[in-house]
Amino acid sequence: MSIVPSASDACLTIVHNLMCHRQGGESESFAKRAIESLVKKLKDKRDELDSLITAISSSGAHPSKCVTIQRTLDGRLQVAGRKGFPHVIYARIWRWPDLHKNELKHVKFCNFAFDMKKDNVCVNPYHYERVVAQGIDLSGLPSLAGSSRLGIKSEDVYGPNCSTEDGFPSSDNFPPPGGSLLTPGYPISSAPPSSSMAGFEHMSSMSGWPAQPPESHSTDMNMGRQPQGTTYWSQSQQPIHDSQQQLPISNTPAPEHWCTIAYYELDQQVGEVFKVISSSPKVNIDGYTDPSSVSRFCLGQLSNVHRTEGSEKARLHIGKGVQLELKGEGDVFLHCSSMHSVFVQSYYLDREAGRQPGDAVHKIYPSATIKVFDLRQCYTQMQQQAATAKAAVAAHAAAVAGNMPGPASVGGIAGGMGLASAAGIGVDDLRRLCILRLSFVKGWGPDYPRTNIKETPCWIEIHLHRPLQLLDEVLQSMPIGETRHQRRYLQ
């Protein structure tokens, strides 16, 4: 039995002891650098260093105090050239090697938890609990295992600085069969309640989406909901219900083409728009060269005299790309056929992850099949935003007339939305509900050096025609007098 050191011992002795308890989530060299950095910072706070040694050596069996370090400006800690949230780094080293950065919730007795936004941050891994998603039935899912099962790389937590030598994900990015769903909300040790309505309503009120019951579906995917940046999805998401059995939203005949796809390299469109006929519900977007297929958009045959080296390299990794499938009246599913992950902007996935619309980038792992667009949800959102803009215009007219109603009387404006922002909702804002964007190989957002999709080397934009058709109906259903008065807002 090894002797447990104390804060008065040499740093080397303490580091060696703490290294013996690491769980393998990081390389030995990275873990050693991170632990050395922490021990040095705690040398002047011996009581906290003793608390850390006690917590780690006893695996949390003995009570321990907060172990704090100073919060940085962006909240992240840099170790060996990589940045990550400090409480996540040490929780991965000593407790959960497959941890995502969004999956921690502090215990009640922690006074310096990361999300308290204090000047000091507690990094005691036993002052945090791992949690899973609200409102999702986890019954029947396999238990959690190590990082090799979940297919999670350090890039997922620390961002793109952990990429392989050629700058692209390696094949170990594959989530193997049997992965489990993992998102915040409930502790791992407990299953969510059989009725998910309460948790869903809470998520809806925070995200700005209309409160409506979540769809019932069986799922064995991995989905990581992030406080900022990328959300992670793997394995398959298949709904129990058959969307084709639902009554149509509108009796208007379906458009001739169910979607059009445009291909971009950085901010430049390359080639012509690809139209997918409604009689072909499946379309593949791949890196090959067939120029004549009606169900395959082959990006490999598109030339660009201004193509950059980055785009050229990324195109080599598109491979089998992705498959989009239209189901029912207008729902869309995506299957990642590529050997590398793709990154998706989807309002539907935003809502499923409890995020603000347009706030997240969703990482879809190889072999994953997930729903990326829900027509009924989109239609509801269209109606709600159109009604919001209409109420804002009425309030504006009343203000101009000197008869501004009280806040409670402007019923159509969403809570927390000011008059100016509500009135500013336009056709372009509503049209974005009908668009999907997808980047191959490279991601964007807060976790990456690319701030928006137009900085990624190769990406596509998908315009869905059925929701655009329904949007047209929503706009045309507004009274002519009101439409003229709202032209400055809705056009």
C-alpha positions as CSV (number, residue, x, y, z in Angstrom):
1,M,0.0,0.0,0.0
2,S,1.5,3.3,-1.1
3,I,2.0,6.1,1.5
4,V,-0.2,9.1,0.9
5,P,1.9,12.3,0.8
6,S,1.0,15.6,2.3
7,A,1.2,19.2,1.2
8,S,4.6,19.5,2.9
9,D,6.2,16.9,0.7
10,A,8.1,17.7,-2.4
11,C,6.2,18.5,-5.6
12,L,7.7,15.6,-7.4
13,T,6.4,13.2,-4.7
14,I,2.9,14.6,-4.8
15,V,2.8,14.5,-8.6
16,H,4.0,10.9,-8.7
17,N,1.3,9.9,-6.2
18,L,-1.5,11.7,-8.0
19,M,-0.3,10.2,-11.4
20,C,-1.0,6.8,-10.0
21,H,-4.7,7.6,-9.8
22,R,-5.2,8.8,-13.3
23,Q,-7.9,7.1,-15.3
24,G,-6.3,7.1,-18.8
25,G,-8.4,9.8,-20.4
26,E,-5.3,11.7,-21.4
27,S,-1.8,10.7,-22.5
28,E,0.7,10.2,-19.6
29,S,2.7,13.3,-20.7
30,F,-0.3,15.6,-20.8
31,A,-1.6,14.3,-17.5
32,K,1.8,14.9,-15.9
33,R,2.0,18.4,-17.2
34,A,-1.5,19.2,-16.0
35,I,-0.9,17.7,-12.5
36,E,2.4,19.5,-12.1
37,S,0.8,22.8,-13.0
38,L,-1.9,22.3,-10.5
39,V,0.4,21.2,-7.7
40,K,2.6,24.2,-8.2
41,K,-0.3,26.6,-8.1
42,L,-1.5,25.0,-4.8
43,K,1.9,25.0,-3.0
44,D,1.0,28.3,-1.3
45,K,-2.5,26.9,-0.3
46,R,-1.5,23.8,1.6
47,D,-4.9,23.1,3.0
48,E,-6.4,22.9,-0.5
49,L,-3.5,20.8,-1.7
50,D,-4.1,18.4,1.2
51,S,-7.8,18.4,0.2
52,L,-6.8,17.4,-3.3
53,I,-4.5,14.7,-2.2
54,T,-7.2,13.3,0.2
55,A,-9.9,13.4,-2.5
56,I,-7.8,11.7,-5.2
57,S,-6.1,9.2,-2.9
58,S,-9.4,8.1,-1.4
59,S,-11.4,8.2,-4.7
60,G,-13.8,10.6,-3.0
61,A,-14.5,8.4,0.0
62,H,-13.3,11.1,2.4
63,P,-14.8,14.6,2.5
64,S,-12.7,17.3,0.9
65,K,-12.7,21.0,0.6
66,C,-12.7,23.1,-2.6
67,V,-9.5,23.1,-4.6
68,T,-9.2,26.4,-6.4
69,I,-7.2,28.1,-9.1
70,Q,-7.6,31.5,-10.5
71,R,-10.1,31.9,-13.3
72,T,-8.6,33.0,-16.6
73,L,-10.2,35.7,-18.8
74,D,-11.9,33.1,-21.2
75,G,-12.4,30.6,-18.4
76,R,-10.1,28.0,-20.0
77,L,-6.8,26.6,-18.8
78,Q,-3.8,26.1,-21.2
79,V,-1.8,22.9,-20.7
80,A,0.9,21.7,-23.2
81,G,-0.4,24.1,-25.9
82,R,-4.0,22.9,-25.5
83,K,-6.9,24.8,-23.9
84,G,-9.8,23.4,-21.9
85,F,-12.0,24.1,-19.0
86,P,-10.0,23.4,-15.9
87,H,-12.6,21.4,-14.0
88,V,-13.1,19.2,-17.1
89,I,-9.4,18.6,-17.6
90,Y,-8.9,17.2,-14.0
91,A,-12.2,15.3,-14.0
92,R,-11.1,13.6,-17.2
93,I,-7.7,12.7,-15.6
94,W,-9.0,11.4,-12.3
95,R,-12.6,10.3,-12.8
96,W,-14.2,10.1,-16.3
97,P,-11.8,9.6,-19.2
98,D,-14.6,9.9,-21.8
99,L,-16.1,13.2,-20.3
100,H,-17.4,16.0,-22.5
101,K,-17.1,19.5,-21.3
102,N,-20.8,20.0,-20.8
103,E,-21.5,17.0,-18.6
104,L,-20.6,18.3,-15.2
105,K,-22.8,19.7,-12.4
106,H,-21.4,20.8,-9.2
107,V,-22.4,19.4,-5.8
108,K,-24.3,21.6,-3.4
109,F,-21.4,22.0,-1.0
110,C,-19.0,23.3,-3.6
111,N,-18.5,27.1,-3.1
112,F,-16.3,27.8,-6.1
113,A,-17.9,25.8,-8.9
114,F,-17.0,26.7,-12.5
115,D,-20.5,27.9,-13.4
116,M,-20.7,30.2,-10.4
117,K,-18.4,32.6,-12.4
118,K,-16.3,33.5,-9.3
119,D,-12.7,34.7,-9.5
120,N,-11.5,31.3,-8.4
121,V,-12.6,28.0,-9.8
122,C,-12.8,24.7,-7.9
123,V,-11.1,21.8,-9.8
124,N,-11.7,19.1,-7.2
125,P,-13.2,16.4,-9.4
126,Y,-15.2,15.0,-6.4
127,H,-17.1,18.4,-6.2
128,Y,-18.8,17.6,-9.5
129,E,-21.3,15.0,-10.7
130,R,-21.7,13.7,-14.2
131,V,-25.2,14.3,-15.6
132,V,-27.3,13.1,-18.6
133,A,-30.1,14.7,-20.6
134,Q,-33.5,15.8,-19.4
135,G,-36.6,14.5,-20.9
136,I,-35.0,11.6,-22.8
137,D,-35.7,7.9,-21.9
138,L,-32.4,6.1,-21.2
139,S,-34.0,2.8,-20.5
140,G,-32.5,0.0,-22.4
141,L,-29.3,1.8,-23.2
142,P,-26.0,0.1,-22.4
143,S,-24.0,1.4,-19.5
144,L,-21.1,3.8,-20.0
145,A,-17.7,2.6,-20.7
146,G,-14.3,4.0,-21.5
147,S,-13.3,6.5,-24.2
148,S,-12.5,3.7,-26.6
149,R,-16.2,2.7,-26.7
150,L,-17.5,6.3,-27.0
151,G,-15.0,7.2,-29.7
152,I,-14.3,10.6,-28.0
153,K,-11.0,12.3,-28.8
154,S,-9.3,15.1,-26.8
155,E,-10.2,17.4,-29.7
156,D,-13.8,17.1,-28.6
157,V,-13.1,18.8,-25.3
158,Y,-10.1,21.0,-26.1
159,G,-10.8,22.1,-29.7
160,P,-8.9,21.8,-32.9
161,N,-5.4,22.2,-31.5
162,C,-5.4,18.5,-30.8
163,S,-5.9,17.4,-34.4
164,T,-3.6,14.9,-36.1
165,E,-0.5,15.9,-38.1
166,D,-2.3,16.5,-41.4
167,G,-5.0,18.6,-39.6
168,F,-7.8,16.1,-40.1
169,P,-9.5,13.7,-37.8
170,S,-8.1,10.2,-37.7
171,S,-10.1,6.9,-38.0
172,D,-10.3,6.6,-34.2
173,N,-13.0,9.2,-34.4
174,F,-15.4,6.4,-35.1
175,P,-18.0,5.9,-32.4
176,P,-18.3,2.1,-32.1
177,P,-21.6,0.2,-32.0
178,G,-23.4,0.3,-28.7
179,G,-22.5,3.8,-27.7
180,S,-24.8,5.5,-25.2
181,L,-26.6,8.8,-25.1
182,L,-24.9,11.3,-23.0
183,T,-26.1,14.9,-22.3
184,P,-26.7,17.1,-19.2
185,G,-29.7,16.9,-17.0
186,Y,-29.8,13.9,-14.8
187,P,-27.0,12.1,-12.8
188,I,-25.8,9.0,-14.5
189,S,-26.8,6.9,-11.6
190,S,-30.4,7.7,-12.0
191,A,-32.8,7.4,-14.9
192,P,-35.0,10.3,-15.9
193,P,-38.7,10.2,-14.9
194,S,-41.1,8.3,-17.2
195,S,-42.8,11.5,-18.1
196,S,-40.4,14.0,-19.7
197,M,-42.8,16.9,-20.0
198,A,-41.6,18.9,-17.0
199,G,-38.0,18.8,-18.1
200,F,-38.9,19.6,-21.7
201,E,-41.0,22.6,-20.8
202,H,-38.1,24.0,-18.8
203,M,-35.8,23.5,-21.7
204,S,-38.2,25.2,-24.1
205,S,-38.6,28.2,-21.9
206,M,-34.8,28.7,-21.8
207,S,-34.3,28.1,-25.5
208,G,-37.0,30.3,-26.9
209,W,-38.8,27.5,-28.7
210,P,-42.6,27.0,-28.3
211,A,-43.3,24.6,-25.5
212,Q,-44.6,21.4,-27.2
213,P,-44.2,17.7,-26.2
214,P,-40.9,16.1,-27.4
215,E,-41.2,13.5,-30.1
216,S,-41.2,9.9,-28.9
217,H,-38.2,8.1,-30.4
218,S,-35.9,5.3,-29.5
219,T,-32.3,6.3,-29.6
220,D,-28.9,4.8,-29.1
221,M,-26.8,7.7,-30.1
222,N,-24.3,9.9,-28.3
223,M,-25.3,13.5,-28.1
224,G,-23.3,16.1,-26.1
225,R,-25.0,19.4,-25.3
226,Q,-22.4,22.1,-24.9
227,P,-22.7,25.4,-23.1
228,Q,-21.0,26.9,-26.1
229,G,-19.6,25.6,-29.3
230,T,-20.0,22.1,-30.7
231,T,-22.7,19.5,-29.9
232,Y,-21.7,15.8,-30.5
233,W,-24.0,13.2,-32.1
234,S,-23.1,9.6,-32.9
235,Q,-24.8,6.2,-33.6
236,S,-28.4,6.3,-34.8
237,Q,-31.5,8.2,-34.0
238,Q,-34.6,6.5,-35.3
239,P,-38.2,7.7,-34.5
240,I,-40.8,5.1,-33.6
241,H,-43.6,7.0,-35.3
242,D,-44.0,6.9,-39.1
243,S,-44.0,10.5,-40.2
244,Q,-45.7,9.4,-43.5
245,Q,-48.9,8.5,-41.5
246,Q,-49.4,12.0,-40.2
247,L,-51.9,14.3,-41.9
248,P,-50.3,16.9,-44.2
249,I,-49.8,20.4,-42.9
250,S,-51.0,21.9,-46.2
251,N,-53.0,20.5,-49.1
252,T,-50.8,22.4,-51.6
253,P,-49.1,19.9,-53.9
254,A,-45.5,19.1,-53.2
255,P,-42.9,21.1,-55.1
256,E,-41.2,19.6,-58.1
257,H,-37.9,19.5,-56.2
258,W,-37.7,18.8,-52.5
259,C,-34.4,20.5,-52.0
260,T,-31.5,22.4,-53.8
261,I,-27.9,22.0,-52.7
262,A,-25.2,24.6,-53.3
263,Y,-21.5,23.7,-52.8
264,Y,-19.0,26.3,-51.4
265,E,-15.3,26.5,-50.8
266,L,-14.7,29.2,-48.1
267,D,-17.0,32.1,-49.2
268,Q,-17.2,31.2,-52.9
269,Q,-19.9,29.1,-54.5
270,V,-18.4,26.4,-56.8
271,G,-20.5,24.9,-59.7
272,E,-24.2,25.1,-60.3
273,V,-26.9,24.4,-57.7
274,F,-28.0,20.8,-57.6
275,K,-31.7,20.1,-57.6
276,V,-33.2,17.0,-56.1
277,I,-36.5,15.9,-57.6
278,S,-39.3,15.0,-55.3
279,S,-39.6,11.4,-56.7
280,S,-36.0,10.8,-55.4
281,P,-36.3,11.0,-51.6
282,K,-32.6,10.1,-51.0
283,V,-29.6,12.1,-52.3
284,N,-26.0,11.5,-51.7
285,I,-23.4,14.3,-51.5
286,D,-20.0,12.7,-52.0
287,G,-16.5,13.4,-53.2
288,Y,-16.7,11.3,-56.4
289,T,-17.0,12.4,-60.0
290,D,-20.3,11.2,-61.7
291,P,-21.7,14.3,-63.4
292,S,-25.0,12.8,-64.5
293,S,-26.7,11.1,-61.5
294,V,-30.0,12.6,-60.4
295,S,-29.6,11.2,-56.8
296,R,-25.9,12.0,-56.3
297,F,-24.2,15.4,-56.1
298,C,-20.6,14.5,-56.8
299,L,-18.3,17.3,-55.6
300,G,-15.2,15.7,-57.0
301,Q,-16.1,16.7,-60.5
302,L,-16.4,20.4,-59.7
303,S,-13.4,22.5,-60.6
304,N,-12.3,25.9,-59.1
305,V,-9.4,27.9,-60.4
306,H,-9.2,29.7,-57.1
307,R,-9.2,26.6,-55.0
308,T,-6.9,26.8,-51.9
309,E,-4.6,24.1,-50.6
310,G,-6.8,23.8,-47.6
311,S,-9.9,23.1,-49.7
312,E,-7.9,20.6,-51.8
313,K,-6.8,18.7,-48.8
314,A,-10.3,18.7,-47.2
315,R,-11.9,17.4,-50.5
316,L,-9.6,14.4,-50.3
317,H,-11.4,13.4,-47.1
318,I,-15.0,13.8,-48.2
319,G,-15.2,10.2,-49.6
320,K,-18.7,8.8,-49.4
321,G,-19.9,12.0,-47.8
322,V,-23.4,12.2,-46.5
323,Q,-26.9,11.0,-47.5
324,L,-30.0,13.1,-47.0
325,E,-33.3,11.4,-46.9
326,L,-36.8,13.0,-47.1
327,K,-39.4,11.3,-45.0
328,G,-43.1,12.1,-44.8
329,E,-44.2,15.6,-45.9
330,G,-40.9,17.2,-45.2
331,D,-38.8,15.7,-42.4
332,V,-35.1,15.2,-43.3
333,F,-32.6,12.7,-42.0
334,L,-28.9,12.7,-42.4
335,H,-26.5,9.7,-42.5
336,C,-22.8,10.3,-42.3
337,S,-21.2,7.9,-44.8
338,S,-17.8,9.5,-44.7
339,M,-14.9,8.2,-42.7
340,H,-14.7,11.6,-41.0
341,S,-17.2,13.6,-39.0
342,V,-19.3,16.4,-40.5
343,F,-20.6,19.5,-38.9
344,V,-24.2,20.7,-39.2
345,Q,-26.1,23.8,-38.5
346,S,-29.7,22.7,-37.8
347,Y,-32.4,24.6,-35.9
348,Y,-34.0,21.2,-35.1
349,L,-30.9,19.9,-33.5
350,D,-30.5,23.2,-31.6
351,R,-33.9,22.6,-30.1
352,E,-33.2,18.9,-29.3
353,A,-30.0,20.0,-27.6
354,G,-31.8,22.7,-25.6
355,R,-29.9,25.5,-27.4
356,Q,-30.9,28.9,-28.8
357,P,-31.9,28.6,-32.5
358,G,-28.8,29.1,-34.6
359,D,-26.5,29.0,-31.5
360,A,-24.8,25.7,-32.0
361,V,-22.7,23.6,-34.4
362,H,-23.5,19.9,-34.3
363,K,-20.7,17.3,-34.9
364,I,-22.1,14.2,-36.6
365,Y,-19.8,11.2,-36.3
366,P,-19.2,8.6,-39.0
367,S,-22.0,6.0,-39.5
368,A,-24.5,8.2,-37.5
369,T,-28.0,8.6,-38.8
370,I,-30.0,11.5,-37.2
371,K,-33.0,13.7,-37.9
372,V,-31.8,17.2,-38.8
373,F,-35.1,18.8,-39.8
374,D,-38.7,18.6,-38.6
375,L,-41.3,20.2,-40.8
376,R,-44.0,20.6,-38.2
377,Q,-41.6,22.2,-35.7
378,C,-40.4,24.5,-38.5
379,Y,-44.0,25.5,-39.4
380,T,-44.8,26.2,-35.8
381,Q,-41.8,28.4,-35.5
382,M,-42.7,30.3,-38.7
383,Q,-46.2,31.0,-37.4
384,Q,-44.8,32.1,-34.0
385,Q,-42.2,34.5,-35.4
386,A,-44.6,35.9,-37.9
387,A,-47.1,36.6,-35.1
388,T,-44.3,38.1,-33.0
389,A,-43.4,40.5,-35.8
390,K,-47.1,41.4,-36.3
391,A,-47.5,42.2,-32.6
392,A,-44.3,44.3,-32.7
393,V,-45.6,46.3,-35.7
394,A,-48.9,46.9,-33.9
395,A,-47.0,48.1,-30.8
396,H,-44.8,50.3,-32.9
397,A,-47.9,51.9,-34.5
398,A,-49.4,52.5,-31.1
399,A,-46.2,54.1,-29.9
400,V,-46.1,56.4,-33.0
401,A,-49.7,57.4,-32.2
402,G,-48.7,58.2,-28.6
403,N,-50.7,55.4,-27.2
404,M,-48.1,52.9,-26.3
405,P,-49.7,49.8,-24.6
406,G,-48.2,48.3,-21.5
407,P,-45.8,45.3,-21.8
408,A,-48.5,42.8,-20.8
409,S,-50.8,43.9,-23.6
410,V,-48.3,43.1,-26.4
411,G,-49.1,39.5,-26.3
412,G,-47.4,38.3,-29.5
413,I,-43.9,39.4,-28.5
414,A,-41.8,36.6,-27.0
415,G,-40.7,37.0,-23.4
416,G,-37.3,38.8,-23.1
417,M,-37.5,40.1,-26.7
418,G,-37.5,43.9,-27.0
419,L,-39.8,45.8,-29.4
420,A,-37.0,46.7,-31.8
421,S,-35.6,43.2,-32.1
422,A,-39.1,41.7,-32.4
423,A,-40.0,44.2,-35.1
424,G,-36.8,43.5,-36.9
425,I,-37.8,39.9,-37.7
426,G,-37.8,39.7,-41.5
427,V,-38.3,37.3,-44.4
428,D,-34.6,36.3,-44.2
429,D,-34.9,35.4,-40.6
430,L,-37.9,33.1,-41.4
431,R,-36.2,31.7,-44.5
432,R,-33.2,30.6,-42.4
433,L,-35.6,28.1,-40.7
434,C,-35.8,26.3,-44.0
435,I,-32.0,26.0,-44.6
436,L,-29.4,23.4,-43.4
437,R,-25.7,24.0,-43.6
438,L,-23.0,21.3,-43.5
439,S,-19.3,21.4,-43.4
440,F,-17.1,18.4,-44.4
441,V,-14.1,17.5,-42.2
442,K,-13.6,20.9,-40.6
443,G,-15.8,22.5,-37.9
444,W,-16.4,26.1,-36.9
445,G,-17.6,28.0,-33.9
446,P,-16.1,28.8,-30.5
447,D,-14.2,25.5,-30.3
448,Y,-12.4,26.1,-33.6
449,P,-10.2,28.8,-35.2
450,R,-12.9,29.3,-37.8
451,T,-15.7,31.5,-36.5
452,N,-18.3,30.8,-39.2
453,I,-18.9,28.2,-41.9
454,K,-17.6,30.5,-44.7
455,E,-14.2,30.0,-43.2
456,T,-14.3,26.2,-43.7
457,P,-12.6,24.7,-46.7
458,C,-15.7,22.9,-48.2
459,W,-19.3,23.0,-47.2
460,I,-22.8,22.8,-48.6
461,E,-26.1,24.8,-48.1
462,I,-29.4,22.9,-48.5
463,H,-32.6,24.8,-49.2
464,L,-35.7,22.8,-48.3
465,H,-38.5,23.6,-50.7
466,R,-41.6,22.3,-48.8
467,P,-40.9,24.5,-45.8
468,L,-40.2,27.4,-48.1
469,Q,-43.6,26.7,-49.7
470,L,-45.3,26.8,-46.3
471,L,-43.5,30.0,-45.4
472,D,-44.9,31.6,-48.5
473,E,-48.4,30.5,-47.3
474,V,-47.8,32.0,-43.9
475,L,-46.6,35.3,-45.4
476,Q,-49.5,35.5,-47.9
477,S,-52.1,34.7,-45.2
478,M,-51.4,38.0,-43.5
479,P,-54.1,40.7,-44.3
480,I,-53.1,43.0,-47.2
481,G,-53.4,46.2,-45.1
482,E,-51.2,44.7,-42.4
483,T,-48.7,43.4,-44.9
484,R,-48.3,46.8,-46.5
485,H,-47.8,48.4,-43.1
486,Q,-45.2,45.7,-42.1
487,R,-43.3,45.8,-45.4
488,R,-40.3,47.6,-43.7
489,Y,-40.1,44.7,-41.2
490,L,-41.0,41.6,-43.1
491,Q,-39.2,42.3,-46.4
